[in-house]
Amino acid sequence: MGTTMETTVDATASADDLRAFGARVLESRGVPTDDAALVADSLVVAEQWGHPSHGMLRLPWYVERLRTGRIAPVTHLTVLNDLGALVSVDGNAGVGQVITARAMDLAVERARRFGIGAVGVRNSNHFGTAAYFTRRAAAAGCAAILTTNGSPAMAPWGGMDKAVGANPWSFAAPDGQGDVAVLDIANTGVARGKIYAAAEKDAPIPEGWALDAAGHPTTDPHAALDGGVVLPMASHKGYAISFMMDVFSGVLTGSSFGLDVGGPWQPDAHSGAGHLAIAIDIAAFGPRDAFDERMRTLIDQVKTVRPAPGAGAILYPGELENRNLAASRGIPLPAKTRADLAALADACGVPWGL
């Protein structure tokens, strides 16, 4: 099927086909094979989890930033300071997913030696979903924390102008049942990527998600993105948490922060994103079997609570994504996303067969 395909209706693609396509596109822009596969996998896994806002719609953004040189295709980490359990690195504007995977792997390695490992990252790029990397550490037997900052998305509480990023963060640990319990949230009421996903479909967004440029509530995703602001979760609490995530991710690490962080959809803006990756060796606190048993007990206590009428099953954090990933269904691609990917295939000289 060529790039003249009909794009007015949604269709599905297999996860393997999307991974292969994404990797070929990135390789065509100079990203090494293993790194390209990692980035493509991170996008497809987001789709499989049920989070298309962080999925394939972002691939053209990354390619544009590779084209302008704002993302260096070959990622090199420079160690700035190594104190054993704490390491500071410069990502040299490399690929965000690659930088973060290496930082989290380093944190895990130090956790195994010292009980805890913390890696501060400066001069990175957007890394996709935070849970992709905390789950990686949990699979290695660690409890993990990851923070990041991002480009301004929300106004400080009581303001109208963007000055604070959504600045997501993730906690993860093994669930004691062969999978992972994980929290991955932005501090806005909704991740800005979900507004981009609505705009892809020309679909309205719910009330309470965003304000337009004049400071009025809007259900138009385009108005929200064109000079508007995303509202914080939990009113002033979301703003305050996001501010502190910038402290830990940007100010502490020596990276960019606040108004100086560029977004992944900006082809020629310096990102300067900072991250803080922390891994804690579960075995340092006691036998892993005991931890697993305690996790199962905690999950059972939560899941055996009587559900409210109409609420459905009670889930622990990350369980829905675990189920979605295990289901291995075809991935639906909105018409605009398919059209953008087909155009990207043409631009990169990569076959489009989805």
Secondary structure, DSSP 8 states (H G I E B T S, - for coil): --TT---SS-EEE-HHHHHHHHHHHHHHTT--HHHHHHHHHHHHHHHHHT-GGGTGGGHHHHHHHHHHTSS-SS---EEEEE-SSEEEEE-TT--HHHHHHHHHHHHHHHHHHHSEEEEEEEEE---S-THHHHHHHHHTTEEEEEEE--SEEE--TT-SS--EE---EEEEEE-SSSSEEEEEE-SBSS-HHHHHHHHHHT----TTSEE-TTS-EE--HHHHHSS-EE-BTTTHHHHHHHHHHHIIIIITTT---GGG---TT-TT----EEEEEEEEEGGGTS-HHHHHHHHHHHHHHHHTS---TT------TTHHHHHHHHH---EEE-HHHHHHHHHHHHHHT-----
